[in-house]
Amino acid sequence: MVINHLDKLFVTNDAATIVNELEIQHPAAKLLVLAAKAQQEEIGDGANLTISFAGELLQNAEELIRMGLHPSEIISGYTKAVSKVGEYLNYCFVLFNLFVLSI
């Protein structure tokens, strides 16, 4: 249930609707809202996954900072992880195409 700035009541479980009605002040939270909106506009779904995934990344980053890592090290690690995931997805795509062509 969300009540917007015009006191209009929304009862929904749609993350995109909820995000659109929020008045966000924190810069990191604004980035999450922008990411969710971009996902919704580009794909038409997945705003909830985008927010949840980003939240987990931030939560893990907070724990790494508490362990003594510098934010630039965390960013570097996340960047390397994105690169590895891209390589793996390309590998899966090639395997899938080989499988489809062999049928």
Secondary structure, DSSP 8 states (H G I E B T S, - for coil): -EE-TT--EE----HHHHHHH----SHHHHHHHHHHHHHHHHHS--HHHHHHHHHHHHHHHHHHHHTT--HHHHHHHHHHHHHHHHHHHHHHHHHHHHHHHH-
